[in-house]
Amino acid sequence: MPDPSIASPKQERDSRPLTLRERWQALFPGLSVTVLIALASAFLSEHYGAPAMLLAILIGLALHFLAEDPKTAAGLDFASRTVLRVGIALLGLRVSVAMFAELGAAVIVMIVGAVLLTILFGILASRLSGQGTQFGVLTGGAVAICGASAALAISATLGNRSKEADQQMVFTVIGVTMLSTLAMIFYPILASLAGLDDHQTGIFLGSTIHDVAQVAGAGFSVSVPAGETAVFVKLIRVTMLAPVVLVAALAFRRTVSGDVKRPPLLPGFVVAFLLLAALNSLVSIPPVVGDWAGMISRWALLVAIAAVGVKTSLPEVFKIGGRAIGLLVADTVFLAAIVLAVLVFVGL
């Protein structure tokens, strides 16, 4: 009879740290799936005009059976967590303090106020409809800040996410992307009916549409000045991502039970975001560096959302129900109503 105190060669291999090659071999199957989904989504988006984020998550949902394969598990987890955080951190190179000064105090106050009020409205509406504070922060933050990117970032503050939290995040990404596409079509018409000039139209579109691509599409469909203003205002909203995620991380950290690993007090990707934003404010970053960072960030987020899609069961997402749909729509209408009222009755 073998001595149980003597480990077998297999047990020794299992207990030692993985080499770089072994780590890569474990990650490759799942990670390659998410990269292929991202490439397919980008191709379809470029040729047919549909949002790449939405396409990535829908293709991922269709390939959910791959999540049951142990060979892809490590790569899917790596893409949905580590790659996601890299993409969010690189957004920091797209913002700087100079952007605030250039836009003016009145517009800044309106943007910050609209973001905070929308998140508070989302929390209140979510709690009143029995869906919880975290879902309210998730939907309110996604609508108020930057759509799918904000949903991914806020969801990442939950530490060891549950299956329900992943389903809520997927639902939010799908919902805000579809609403953003509808807003891209109808908000320029609404701005025209409200009598807004090109500058005000740019402020309205940049302050209310969820995703950057749809903001640019809506703004430049009106005029070049409207498009430039819209994208600029949108980037100001992106700067709200770091403080909102930080507050969410602190709040959610207190709610994690003692037997579950708590998220870090200050998430590393938030620190990286702030450091890159500070660097961009203090040093003149070459445009080519900013362009490359933006491209890597977009691809990283696309790969991450593809991984989340693969890991999520579509029937389970549908169980979230009509109240969640109503909450997203209510958040969107609330944000648009606040900004439009300020522009029409106060004037900027």
TAHU-V92406 format. One record per pair of residues at least 12 apart in sequence whose C-alpha atoms are under 8 Angstrom apart, sorted by the first residue. I is the first residue (numbers start at 1). GAP is how many residues later the second one is. Records with the same first field share a line. If there is no record, write none. Layout:
I->GAP / GAP
//
This chain:
26->45 / 46 / 48 / 49
27->45 / 47 / 48 / 49 / 51
28->44 / 47
29->42 / 43 / 46
30->41 / 42 / 43 / 44 / 45 / 46
31->41 / 44 / 45 / 47 / 48
32->43
34->26 / 42 / 45 / 269 / 270 / 272 / 273
35->268
37->19 / 22 / 23 / 266 / 269
38->14 / 18 / 261 / 264 / 265 / 268
40->16
41->12 / 14 / 15 / 18
51->126 / 130
52->250
53->95 / 124 / 249 / 252
54->119 / 120 / 123 / 124
56->246 / 247 / 249 / 250 / 253
57->113 / 117 / 248 / 249 / 250 / 251 / 252 / 253
58->251
59->247 / 250 / 251
60->246 / 247 / 248 / 249 / 250 / 251
61->248 / 249 / 250 / 251 / 252 / 253
62->248
63->247
64->245 / 246 / 247 / 248 / 249
65->245
66->244
67->243 / 244
76->231 / 232 / 234 / 235
77->230
79->224 / 225 / 228
80->223 / 224 / 225 / 227 / 228
81->75 / 223
83->217 / 218 / 220 / 221
84->68 / 69 / 216 / 217 / 219 / 220 / 221
85->68 / 184
86->183 / 211 / 214
87->209 / 210 / 211 / 212 / 213 / 214
88->61 / 65 / 181 / 185 / 209 / 213
89->180 / 181 / 182 / 183 / 184 / 187 / 208
90->182 / 183 / 186 / 203 / 204 / 206 / 207
91->182 / 202 / 203 / 206
92->147 / 180 / 181 / 182 / 183 / 184 / 185 / 188
93->180 / 183 / 184 / 186 / 187 / 197 / 200 / 201
94->141 / 183 / 186 / 196 / 200
95->140 / 141 / 143 / 144 / 182 / 185 / 186
96->181 / 182 / 184 / 185
97->181 / 184
98->183
99->133 / 137
100->136
103->130
106->242
107->241
108->128
110->229 / 232
111->96 / 125 / 126
112->125 / 128
114->30 / 221 / 224 / 225
115->26 / 29 / 30 / 122 / 220
116->28
118->22 / 23 / 25 / 26 / 213 / 216 / 217
119->17 / 18 / 20 / 21 / 22 / 25
120->17 / 20
121->19 / 210
122->14 / 15 / 17 / 18 / 205 / 209
123->12 / 13 / 14 / 17
124->12
125->202
126->201
129->194
131->193
134->118
135->33
137->17 / 111
138->13 / 16 / 17 / 31 / 34
139->12 / 33 / 188 / 189 / 192
140->188 / 191
141->13 / 103
142->30 / 31 / 34 / 68
143->33 / 65 / 66 / 67 / 185 / 188 / 189 / 192
144->64 / 66 / 93 / 191
145->65 / 92 / 93 / 95 / 96
146->64 / 65 / 66 / 88 / 91 / 92 / 95
147->26 / 29 / 30 / 33 / 63 / 64
148->24 / 25 / 28 / 29 / 62 / 63
149->152
150->91
151->18 / 21 / 22
152->17 / 21 / 153
153->92
154->91 / 94 / 95
155->14
157->88 / 91 / 92 / 95 / 106 / 110
158->91 / 94 / 95 / 105
159->102 / 103 / 104
160->100 / 101 / 103
163->149
166->142 / 146
167->145 / 146 / 149 / 150
168->149 / 152
170->138 / 139 / 142 / 147
171->146
172->156
175->150 / 153
176->34 / 152
177->33 / 34
179->31 / 150 / 153
180->29 / 30 / 31 / 34
181->33
183->26
184->25 / 30 / 31 / 33 / 34
185->33
187->18 / 31
188->13 / 17 / 30 / 31 / 34
191->13
194->150
196->147 / 148
198->24 / 25 / 27 / 28
199->26 / 27 / 30
200->26 / 143 / 148
201->18 / 25 / 29
202->17 / 23 / 24 / 25 / 26 / 27 / 28 / 29 / 31
203->23 / 26 / 27 / 30
204->26 / 132 / 135 / 136 / 139
205->13 / 14 / 25
206->13 / 23 / 24 / 25 / 26 / 27 / 28
207->23 / 26 / 27 / 30 / 132
208->124 / 127 / 128 / 131
212->19 / 22
215->12 / 15 / 16 / 19
216->12 / 14 / 15
219->12
242->28 / 31 / 32
245->25
246->20 / 21 / 24
249->14 / 15 / 16 / 17 / 18
250->15 / 16
253->12
//
